[in-house]
């Protein structure tokens, strides 16, 4: 996981929104987050945990959640952008927000926690949470990636079981828990074995002999079936011919019936034929003329009614237009007075403006009268403050001057002298311990060398001599074993027969049958003793190497301490040389000098602060006086400006005589009068426009009415002429086509006859009658139809059914036999396969039962977890031994408990809990870095991130320097390391950092070193 950006607002001391740009910080490889105690440094890690896992480190998820929101904020918002996944290629955004409860501000509503993934240039919400995205729980995240304050040594304080469980969850070691899987596979194998056994039992009666019998029976049945098939074919041919004749006979009887029915229906068809002919004639030649005649009569009646209406409207239009013209003239005269009335409205508005300006003038004059005495009082106060400042400056000049640089220098020398004295005591004590330990190791090495025999040069030559002795005894034992092996075959040698080993036919000196068992056992006992002796020699060599290594480490450490002692002695001499130059000979004189300088400096500073306070008060008073003076000037200018504007407005009034009485009226009264006149003007204009429009519309309607009268008269005359012509034409057509009865003709016009349907019905009847008569002649001409006998046909049919039933029975028997043979062949093949599978599954069951016994419980998982912990311990030792100058190393036993190997005490082991605070910090740091490195490899990432918020204050200066160099070296391993601390030495060493400052008004503020 690599952080990109953190936006934090409303969490703890972060009142305003602040952004931590991690990309610039992580680019340096090693960066810091610094600030005073309580400034909000650790809250950054709290914000990351809250964004990822929805809970903080300091407060519980329920009950205490309200305390995480800033007391002056209404909401909390955290946006954390980071990269994760394989090679940290995928970008994610986790967002957490919460608000105060509106009804109860002391409570916080349930927070909203959402994850987004950056895909194809935009953010998409995802259902996965931090456990899935990062592949680890919150507790493991705090032990491998971000380590909050107070949680740094949590890993080494865990119980062995908790530590093993963590390895299992973090690295997915549950995949090595094969007990359940082996049990499932074994049960599955047992079930398969039972199933195969049951299937084999069902196939017990299947054999090759029974298959041969079935095949012989099938051959006999096939011969009988062929004879039945031939007889059936002959009977079917005869039946098909007779069936065709019967079909023609039945069809002839049906056609005779149809012909009788058609002949009975012919009279009805003739009546429809006559009606259809008359209907078509009337519709085609007479109906169009009759329809035109009726339409013209209706039009004539309509035009006569319209002409009567128009004659009546003609007189009404004349009276209405005359009245509208008189009303329009009256409104036009009223609108001509509009300019004069609008001029009076403008004068009245000027009156209102003048009244408002007079009120403003009075207010400005009151403000001038009020500001004048206030300004004079403020000037008097300024004069008193100036006198007080002058008195304080005179007192300050009489005091002796204090040198703050000298005071700071003397205090620094005094503190350094005390520090060096304490460090010198510690170094001398450590030097004495190292010298004593060196003597012990040299004595122990001398004792080890004294154990070498007189004939040997060294432990190594002694080892080679002992190995030679063991080799000689083992060679003698091998000879005895070969002799014993040949002796077991000596009784098989017979003269004249070849030897089983060399092939010789002669056996001049065969081995005797005595046993060499006792001699072989004696040799083996002697080899065991010599090997034990060799192990003791090797143990001495190992112990010698350990002690020599311890001696070298002690020597280097002793030289380092001696160099540091010389450096401190030189520093002390330089300090006292500087003090003597300032006439200070003893520590008491130094303390007195510092006290005197501090007292003078304190008095001087106090007077300076008083002067500064008075000057601030004077400056503040001066600013207030200047503002008051400006306000007075502004009020005077405003009063003059208002007076000028009043005079100007009075000159703009056109009719002063008309406006004079209105100056005594209220502005509301004047506004009401203006609104009334404006409304009357607007109404007069609107009425004139409406009246003109209405007059024009009525004149247009009058013209249109006169035009309609002429048009209707012309249309009436035209329709009367057309009706006369159509009546003459209709009478001629009736006489021509023989329709003398006009009422009957009219009924024929309205008849509901469907002409097309009737014509189709007549044609279909004629066609059907002709076809029926033709078919009847054809069927009577066919051979055998007239002489057909139903009794003969039924007899042949019964015979055919009998033959079919017989053939079907034989075929079914044959099919059953063939299926039985096929099934037996399949079962034989299946039986062979099942037998082979049964043997295989039986062997598999035996193997799985053994595996289940081996993997019982979680023993294998615990074993793999121990391997991971040992690898973790070995990786941590690469740094821990360097930090402790090869004096300490970490080791883990079979119970997953951490131990410390103390090379300064002969390589003896002691519990990790016995380390000092600084050493525990170093061990925790090395284990945390090793754990983070394993997680980096697990995630297949080319870069990893490690954030530490822990007490570097527990380390001395040298240890702090070694730790810092270790952290800087991580940059070469493509690791990003972040540190949260208030230790000044770290702030001086780290060039890229974010500084957190707590502002009383704005909360925690972030600034950067770049």
N, C-alpha and C positions, 0 to 999 in steps of 0.2 A: 504494500500500500504506500503510495506517494501522495502527500497532501498538495493541493494546488491553491485553494483559497478558502478562508474562513471569514464569514460575515456574522458578527455577534452583536446583539442588541437586547438590553433589558435583563441580562444575566448577572446576578450579584452586583458588582460595582460598575458594570458597563451600562450606563444610562443612555448614552447616545450610540448610534450605530458605528461600529469600528470594523475595519477590514484588515486581516492578516494575509499579506501576499506571500504565500509560501514558496512560489516558484523562484522568486529572486533570492529568498533565504536559502532554499535547498540547493541552488546552483553553486553555492560556495562549498558544499560538502559538509562543513561544520559551521553551525550558526548558534546564536544564543538569544534568549528572551530574558532581559534583565529588568530589574526595578526594585523599589524598596519593598519592605515587608508590608503586605496588605494592599499593594498597588493593583493586583488583579492578574499576576503572572499565571498562577495555577488555574485560574478560571478559563484560560484558553484550552487547556487539556480537558477541563470539565465540559466545555462547549463541544469539543470534538466527540467525547463519549456520549453526550446528550443527543447530538445529531445522528450518531451511528446506532446507538442502542436504546435511546429513549429514556435514559436514567443517568444521574450524576454519581460521582464517587462519594461525595460528602453527605448527601441527603438521601433518605429512603424514597422509593417511588411513590409511596402513599403516606399521607399524614404530614410529611415534612416538605412536600413539593412547593407549598406557597412561599417558603423562605428563599427559594432560588431566584425569585423575581425581584428586580430592583425596586426599592420602596417607593421611588418616585416615578415608576413606569407602569403603564397600563397593560403592556403586552411584552412577550418574549419572542424573539425570532433568531434562529440560527440556520445559516446556509453553509454547508461544508462540501466543497468540490474536491474530489480526489480521483486518483487513478489506481486500478486494481486489476486482478486477473492475470493471465499468463503474460509475462514480460511487462506487466502494468500497462497494457495496451488499451484498455477500456476506461472511459471517463464516466464517473458517476456524480450525482448530486443528492445529498441527503438533507432534508429540510425538517426542522422541528419548530413549531409555533404554539404558543399558549397565551390566553388572555385572563385578566381578572374577572371574577364573577360580578355581573352588573348589580345584582341584589346584595351580595356580601363581598365587598372588596378584599376582605381578609382571605378569601378562598380563590384558588386558581382553577379554571375550567380544565377539563381533560385536553391534553395537548394533541396537536395534529402532527403525525410522523409519516413522511412520504419519501420514497426513493425514486430517483430519475436516472435514466441512462441516455447518454448522448449518442444518437444514431442518425446518420444521414443529415447532419447539420442542424438537428433540433432535439430538444429534450422530450423523452417519452417516459411516462410513469410506469414503474415496474412493481410486481408483487413481491419480489425477493427482498429480504432484509439483510442486515449486516452479517449475520451468521452465515448466510449463503454466499454473499458477495465476497467477503473476506476469508471465509472458510474457517472461522474460529469464533468462540464465544467471547463474551465481554471479559470474563476473568482471564482467559488466555491472552486476549488482546492487551490487557494491562500488564502481562508478564513478558510479552515478546515485542510489542511495537511501541506502545505509549505506557510509561511506568509513572503513575501519579505519585504525589508526595506521600511518604509513609508506607508505600507498597513495594519499595525497592528490594527488600530482603524477604519478600513473601515466599518466593520460590524455594529458598533454602530452609525456610521455617516450616514448610509443608511436611506432613507425615509421609513415610515411604509409600503408603497406599495411594494418597492423594497425588503424589508425584508420578507414580506409575499410571494412574488413571488419566492424568494430564497428558502424558506421552501418548497414551492410547487414543484419546480424543483428538489431540492436535495433529498427530501424524497418521491417523486412520488405522491404528494397529488392530482394530477389531476384525480386520480382514484375515488376521492370523488366528482368530478363534475358530478352529476347524472342528471342534468337538461336535457341535450341533449338526454341522454339515455332514460329517462322517456318519453320525447317527442316522440322519435322514437318508443318506445313500444306502446305509446298511439295511434299514427298514424297507426301503424301496426294493433292494435286492432280494430280501426275504419274501416280499409280496410277489415279486416276479417269479421267484423260484416256486412258490406255492401255485401260482397261476399256471406255469409251464407243466408242473406235475399233474395238475388236474386235467390239462389238455391232453397230455400223454396217456392218462388213464382212459379218457374217452375214446382214444384211437387204438386201444389194445386189440380189438378184433379185426383190424385192417391188416391184410397180408397179400402177397403176390398170388397165392393159390386161389383165394376167393375171387380175385380179379380175372383169372383165366376161366373160371366157371361162368362168370357173367358174360364174357366174350363169346363162348360156345352157344349159350342160350340166345344171344342176339342174332347170330348167323342163321339159326333155324327160323326165327320169327320173321326175318327179312324175306326169305323165300315164300312163305305163306302170304305175306303182305303184297308181293308182286302179283300173284294170281288174283287177289281181290281187287286190285287196282284196274286190271285189264277188264274184268267183268263189269265194273262200275262205268268205265268209259263207254262201252257198247250200249248200256242201258240209258246213259245220259244223252247220247246222240239221238236215239229213238224218241226219247221224251221231249227234247228240244223241238223236233219237227212237229210232233203232235201239239205242242204248246202254241206254236205259231198259228196253226190252223184254228185252234180254239179261240185265239185272240181275234182273228178276222171274223169268226162267227158271232162273237159277242158284240163286236163293233157294228156288224150289219143290223143286229136287232136294235141297237141303240139309235142308229140313223133312221130306221123306219119310224120309230116313236117321234123323233125330232121333225120329220117331214109332215106327219099328221098335225102337229102343233102349229107349224108355220102356215099350213093351208087354212087353218081356222082363224088366224090373225090377219089374213090378207084384206078383208073388208074394212077393218079399222084403219089400216094403213092408207087405203084409197081415200077415206074421208080427210085424213090429215094432209094428204097430197093436195086436194082441192083448196082447203083453207090456207095452206102455205102459199099457193099461187096467188089468191086474191090479196092476202096481206102484203106480199112483196110488191104487187102492182100499186096498191094504194100508198104505200110508204115511199115508193120510188118517184111517182109522177104527181100525186095530189097533195100529199102531206107538206112538202116544202112551201107551196103556194098558200095553203091554209094557215100555216104557222106565221108567214109574213103578214097576212091580213090581220091576224089577231094582235101581233106586235104593234102595227100601225094604229089600230083602234085604241090601244092602251096609251101610246105616246100622245095622241090627239087629246085625250081626256086630261093627261098630266099638264100639257102646255096651256090648256084653257084655264085650269085652276091657278097656275103661276101668273098668267096675265092679269087675272082679277086681283091677286095680292099686290102686284107692282103698281096698279092704278091707285090702290088705297094708300100705299106708302108715299106717293108723289107729293100730296098736300102736306103730310107730316114733316118732311124734310125742309120745306120752305119756312115754316114757323120756327123750327128748332134752330136753323142757321141764323135767322135774324136775331134771336135772343142771345146766342153765343157771341156775335159780333159786338153787341152793346156791352156785355160784361168784359170783353177783351179790351175795349177802349178805356174803361174805368181803371183797370189794373195798370195799363200803360202809363196813365197820368201819375199814379201813385209811385211807380218805380223811377220817374224822372226826378223825384225829390231825394234820392239815395245819396249823392255826393255831399250835400249839406248835412245830412244826418250823420254820416261817417266822420266828417270833420269834427263835429261836437263830441263824438265818442273818443277821438284821439285826444282832445283837450281834457276830457274827464280822466283818461288814463294818466296824463301828465300830472293831474291833481293828486292822484293816488301815489305816484312816484315821489312827488314833493313831500307829501305827508310822511312817507317812509324815511326819506332823507332827514327830515326834521327830527324824527325819533333817534336816528343814528347819531346826529349831531349832539343831541343831549347826552347820549350814552358816552360818546367820546370825550365830552367836556367833563363828565363825572370821573372818568378814568384818569384824566390829566390831574384833576384836583386830588385824587387818591395816591397817585404815584409820586408826586412831588415830595411829600414829607418822608416816604419810605426811602427814597434815594438819599436824602440828607442824613438819615439815621445810619445807613450802611456805610457811608463815607466816614462817619465818626468812629464806627467800629474798626474800620481798616487802620485808622490812625493809632488806636490803642494797640493793635497787634504789632504794628511797626515798632512801637516803643518797647514791647516785650522782647522782640527779636534782637533789638540793639543791646538790651541788658544781658541776654544769654550769650551773645557774641563777645561782649566784654569779659564775662566770667571765663569763657573758653580760652581767651588769649592769656589769662593769668595762670592757667594750669600748665605744668611741665609737659612737653611733647612725649608721646609714647611711640616706640618703634614696633609695629605689629610683626614685621618680618623677623626681627631679632627674637621676639617672644615666640613666634612659631618655630624658629630654628632651635631655640633652647628646649622647648617642649618635645620636639622630635628627637633631639639628642638624648634627653632624659628617658623617653620611652624606649629608645633603641638600646641604651645602656642596660636597662632592666631586662629587656628581651634577650640580649646577648648573654647576660649573666645566667639567666635561667637555662638558655640553650647550652651554655658551657657546662653547667652542672649535669645536664642530661647526657651530653657527649662524653664526659669523663666517666660517668657511670656505665654507659654502653661500651666504652673502650675497655674498661676493666672487665666487663662480662665477656667481651670478645677474646681478651687475652687469656682469661681462665678457661674458656671453651677450647681455645687453640692448644693449650697445654694438655687438656684431657684427650683431644683427638690425637696429638702426637704420641702420647703415652699408649693409647689404644693401638695405633699403627705399629709401635715398637713391639707390643705384646703379640700382635698378629705375625710379624716377621720372625719373632723368636720361636714360633711354633713350626717353622720350616725345618725338616731334618738336616743333619750336618752334611750329608752327602749331596744335598740339592742347593742350586744357586738361588732359586726364587720359587714363588708359588706356582708359576706357570710350568717350570721344569718339573716340579713335584707332580703337577697334574698329568703331564705327558708320561712320566714314569708309572703312575698309577694306572693310566689307560693301557699301557703296555702289559702290565701284570694281568689286568682283566682279559685282554685279548689272548694271552698265552693260555689262561685257564679255560676260556671258551673254546679254543682250538682243541685242547685235550678232551673236553666234553663232547665235541662233535665227532671225534674219532670213536669214542665209546658208543655213541648213539648209532653210528654206521655199523659198527661191529655187532651191536645188539640186533639191528635190523636184518643183517645177513644171517645171523644165528637162527632167526625164526624160519628160514627157508632151507637150513642145512639138512634136515631130515628128508627133503624131497630129492636129494642127489642120489642117483643110481648109476653104477658102473655101466658103461656102454650107451647111456642116454645123454643128450647134450645138456649143458648147464643153462638155466634160464637167463643168466646174465651175460656170460662170455661165449657160450655155445660149445665149449670143450667137451669131448667124450670121456676124458680121464679126470679123476678127482683124487689126486695123490694125498692131499692133506686137508680133509674137511674140518670145519670148526666144530669144537666140542660144544655140547649143549649146556655149559654152565651159564648162569645169569650174572650180568654186570650192573644190576639195578642199584645196589648199594654204593658202588663207586660213582655212578652217574649222579645220585642224590648228594653225595659228598662234594662233588665238583660244583653242583648248582648252589649248595649252601656257601661254598667258598666264594663263588662269583657274587652272590648277594652281599656278603660281608665286604668284599672289595669295592663294590658299587656304592655301598653306604659310606665307606671311607672316602671315596671320590666325591660324593655329595658334600661331605664336610669340608673337603679342600675347596670345592667350588664356592661353598657358602663363605669361606674365609676370603676368597678372591673378590666376591661380590661386596662383602663388608668392607674390604680394603678400598675398593673403588668408591663406595659411598662416602667413607671417611675422608678419602683424598679430595673428593668433590666438595665435601663440607669444609675441609681445610682451605681449599682455594677460595670458596665463597667467603669464609671468615676473613681471609687475608685481604680480599678486595674490599670487603665492608670496613675492615679496620683502617685501611689506607684512606678510604673515603672519609671516615670520621676524623682521622688525623689532619687531613687537608681542611676539613670544615673548621676544626679547632684553630688552625693557624689563621684561617680567614677571619674568624671572630676575634682572635687576639689582635690582629692588625687593625680591625675596625675599632676595637676599644681604644687602642693607642691613638688612632687618628682623632677620635672623639675628644679625648682628654687634651690632645695638642690644641684643638680648636678652642676648648674651654679655657685653657691657660692663657691663650692669646687674649681672651676677654677678661683676664684677671680672676678666673674662677678656679679654685684649687680643690674643693671638696664637693661632695654631693649636697651637703647642707647649704653651702654657698649657692649652688645651682638652684636649689629649691627656693631660697630666699629671693634670689634675683628674679626668678619666674613669677613669684608671688607679687613682688613690687611692681614689675612691669604689667602684670595682669590687672592690678588695682588701678594704676594710672590709666591704663588703656580703657578699663571699664568706666571710670569717671568721664574721660574724654568722649567715649562713645555715647554715654548717657546724655551729655550736653548737646552733642551733635544730633542725637535723635530728637531732643526737645526742640532744637532750632529747626530741624526738618519738619517736625509736626506743626510748629508755628508758621513756617513758610507755606506749608500746604494749606493751613487755615487762611493765611493772608491771600494766597492765590485764589482759593475758593471764594473768599469774600470779594476780592477784586472782580472775579468773573461774574458774581451775582450782582455787584454794583453796576458793572458795565451793561449787563442784561437789563437791569432796571432803568438805566439811563436811555438805552435803546428803546425800551418799551414806552418811556415818557415822550421821546422824540417822535416815535411812530404814532402815539395817540394825538399829539399836537398837529402833526402833518395830516392825520386822518380828519380831524375837526375842520381844518382849513379847506381840505379837499371837498368835504361834504357841503360846506358853505358855498363854495364856488359852483358845485353841481346844482344846488337849489336855485341860485340866481339864473343859471343857464336854462333850467327847466321852465322857470317863470317866463322868460323871454320867448320860449317856443310856443306858448299858448296863443291861439288865434282869436278867441272870443273871451277876453277877461271878464267882461260884464256877465256873460252867461255862467262862467265857472266860479265867480266870487262866492255865491251862497253855498256852493258845494265844499269849500274849504272847511266849513263848520260841520260837515257831515262825516259819518264814519265811513271807512273804506269799503266795508261790506255793503252799505247802502248804495254807494256809487257803483260798485261792481254789479249789484242787482239791477240798477237802472240801465247800465251799459248792456248787460245780457238781454234785458227785455227788448231794448231798441234793436240789437243785432238780430234777435230772433224774429222781430217784426219785419226787418229788411229782407231776411232770408226767405220768410214765408211769402212776402209779396212777389219776389223774383220767381219762386217755385210755382206760385199760382198763375202768374202770367205765362210762364213756359208751358204749363199743363193746359191752360185755356187755349193757347195758340195751337197746340197739337190736337186737341179735341175738335176745334173748329175745322182744321184741315181734314181730319178723318171724316167728319160728317159731310163736307163738301164733296169729297171723293166718293162716298156712299151714294149721294144724290145723283152724281153723274153716272155711276154704274147702274142705278135703278132705271134711269131714262133709256139707257142703252138696252137693258133687258126687255123693256116694253116693246121696242121695235123688233127685237129678235124673236120674241114669242109670237107676235102677230105673223111674221114670215113663216115660222115653223108650222103653225096651225093650218095655213093655206096649203103648204106643201103636203102635209099628211092627208088632208081631205082629197086632194087630187090622186094620190097614190092608192088610197083605199078604194076609190071608184075603179081604177084600172085592175087591181087584184081581184075584186069581186067578179068582174066580167070574165077574167082568165079562169077562175075557179069553176064557174058555171060551164064554160066550154069543155074543161077536162072531165067533168062528171058525165057529160053527154057522150064524149069520145070513148071512155072506158066502161060505160054501162053501169055507172053507180047512180041510179035515179033516186034511190032512197037516201037522202042526206043524213038523217039521224042514224041510220045503220052504218053509213060511211064514217061518221064521227066516232061511233062505238068501235069500229074497226081500227081507227087511229089510236085509240086508247087500249087496244087488246094487249094482254101480257104475253103473247106468243114469242118463244125464242126461236127465231127463224133459222139460225145456223144449226141449232140442236135438232130441230124437226127435220131439216133437210138431211142431216147426217143419219138420223134414225131411219128415214125412208131408204137411203142408199144402202145402209148395212142390212136391212131386211131383204132387199132384192138380191144382194151378193150372197147372203147366207142361204136363201132358198135355192139359188143356182148351184152352190157348192154341195149342198146336201144331196140333191138329185144326182150330181156327177159321181159322188163317193159311193152312193148306193149301187149304181151300175157297175163300178169297178169291183166292188166286193163280191157281187153275185157272179162275176166272171172268173174268180179264183177257184182252183181245183180243190175238191174235198170240203169246201165250206158248207155247201148245202147238205152234204151227207154226214156231217160231224155228229159223234155220239159221246155224250158226257160220261156214260158208264165205262166205256173203253178207256177214256182219258184218266179216270180215277184209279183204275186197275194198274195202269202203267206207272202212275205216280207212287202208289204204295210199294210196288216192286223196287223202284229206284231208292226210296227212303230206306228200305231194308238193306240194300247193298251199301249205301252210304254209311249207315250205322255200323255195319260189319267192318268196313274199311277204316272208319274212324277209331274203332276199338283196337284194331291191330296196330294202327299208327301210334296210338297213345301208349300201348304196351311197349312198342319199339322205342319211343322217346324216353319212357321211364327207364328202360334198360340202358340206353345210351347215356342219359344223365347220371345214372348210378355208376356206370363205368368211369365217366369223367370225374365224378365226385370222389370215387375210390382212388383214382390216380392222383388227384390233388391232395387227398388226405395222406397218401403214402409219402408224397414229397414234403408235406407239412410235418409229418411224423419225423422224418429225417432231420429237418431244420430244427424242430423243437428239441430233439435229442441233443443236437449240437449246442443249442442255446442253453439247455439245462446244465450241461457240463460247464459252460463258460460262466453262467451266473452263480453256480455253486462255488467255483473258484473265486469269483469276485466277492461273494459274501464272506468267505473266509478272510480275504485280505482286508475288507472294510471293517470286519469285527476287530482285527488287530489294530487298525488305524484308530478306531474309536477308543480302544483301550489306551493308546498312546496319547491321544489328544484330550483325555478326560479332564473336565474342569477348564480353567483358563491358564494352565501351566505354560503352554506354548506362548500365549500372549504376554505373560509376565516375563518369560525368558527374553522375548524380542524387546520388550520395554526396557529390560535391564541393559540390553545391548545398546539401545538408543541413548540411555543415560550415561553409559560408559563412554560412548563416542562424544556426547555432550561434555563430559568431564575432561576428556583428552583435549578437545578443542579449547575449553576454558583455560586449561593449564598452560597453553602456549602464551597466553597473556598474563595469567596470574603469577607464574614463576618469574616473568620479566618484571612485573610490578613489585614483587617481594624480593627481587635480586637473588632469585634461585634459593631462597631460604624456606619457602613453603610451596606445597603443591596439594591439589585436591585429589581425593580418591573416593570411590563409591563401592560398598560391599555388596554381597549377594542379597541383602535385605533392602537395597536401594537407600541406604543411609550414607550421608556425606561424612567423610573424615578428612583430616588435615595431616599431611606428612611433614613433620618438622625436621628439616635437615640440620638445623642448628642444635638439635637435641638427639643426634644419632639416628635420624630417620624414623623416629618413633611416631606413632599415630595418635591423634587425639580428636575429639569431636569438633565439628565445625563451630559449634556454639561457643567454644573457648576462645575464639579470636577476639581481638580488640575491636572497637567501633570502626576505626579506619580500615583494618584488615578485613572486617566483615563487608565494608563497603566495596573494597577491591574485589573480594570473592564474588559478591553479588553482581558487580559490574561485568566481570568476566563471564559468569554463567548467563547473564541476560544477553550479552553480545553473542555468545555461542548459540543460545536458543534462537535469537533473531536470525542468525546465519543459517540454521537448519530450516527455519520457516521460509527464508529466501530461496533456498534450494528446493523446498517442497513446492513452492509456487512458480518455479521455473522463471524467476525474475532476474533481469540483469542488473537491477538496482533495488536496494531496500532502504527502509526508513526506520530510525530508532530515536525515540524522544524520551528524555530523562528529566524528571523533576525530583531531585533528591539532594540530601544534605552534603555538599562538598565541604561544608564547614567542619566536618569530623576529621578531615585530613590535615596533616602538617604541610608545610610549604614544599618539601621535597616530594612527598607522596602525591600532592596535588599536581606537581610538575610532571611526574611520571604518568599519572592518569590522563593529563591533558595531552601529552605526547602520544599516548595510546589512542585517544580519540581522534587526534589529527591524522594518525596513520591509517585510520579507517577510510579516509578519502581515497587512498590508493586501492582499496578493495571495492570501489564503486558503492560505498555505503554513505547514506546521508544521516548525520547525527545532529539532533537539536538538544540544547541544554537550557533548563530554567534554573536561574540561580541569582543570589544577591552578593556572591563572593566577588570582591573587587579584583583579585588576581585574575580570575577568569575573564572579567570584562575587559581587562587590559590586553589579554592574549587573543581574544576572538574579534576579528575585524568586522564581520557581518553580523548584525544583531538588530533586534527590535527592542526599543526602550518603552516600558509601561510606566506611565505617571498618573497618579490619582489627583484629579482636579476636584476641588470642593463643590463646584457648581455643576460641572459637566460629567463627572464620573471618570472612569479610566480612559486614558487617551494613549494612542499608539503612535510612536514616531520611529524612524529608521536611521541607521547609521550611514546609509548611502544617499 
